[in-house]
C-alpha cells in the first residue's frame, strides 16, 4: 500500500477540499445502486469482484468527501482510511476492502492470477455491512470529528511540504 506521505505528493493524491454533503450523498447513491445490481452479476466472478469493490469504495469515498478529502488514487484512499478513519472503521473493514481491492485488480488486469472464490464471496457478503456502517457514520459524524481528521491531514501535509522544501534546499547546496 501507499504511504500518506507519498499520497500527499502525488497529482490526484490526497487533497483537502471543502466538506461536501451533496457529493457524499451522490457517492452513497452510487454504492446503493451497485448493491442493487450486485445480485444480477453473481454468475460472473469478475463482475462480482468489481461490483463488490466499488460498493466498498463508493461508500468510503462518500465519507471522505463529507470530511473534505479528495483522492483519485484508490490505494491512497485505503491508506487514508487506515490512518485517519479508525473511529469509523475497524480492522475487519480494512481487511475486507483490501481483499476486494486486490481481487478486482487481479481479475481485471492479471487474468492469469488465481483469485480465491471464497474471498470473493466473503467480500460480497460483507460489503452491505460496510455500506450500512458508512451510512451510519455519515448520519452521526460531528463537526468536531471532521475537524480533527482535517487537522491531522493538514499537519501531515505541512510536514510533507517542509520535507520537500528541505530536500530541495539540500539539493541546491
Buried (B, 14 or more C-beta within 10 A) or exposed (E): EBEBBBBBBBEEBBBBBEBBEEBBBBBBEBBBEBBEEBEEBEEEBBBBBBBBBBBBBBBBBBBBBBBBBBBEBBBBBBBBBBBBBEEBBEEEBBEBBBBBBBBBBBBEEEEEEEBEEEBBEBBBEBBBEBBEBBBEBBEEBEEEBBBBBBEEBEEBBEEBEEEEEEEEEEEEE
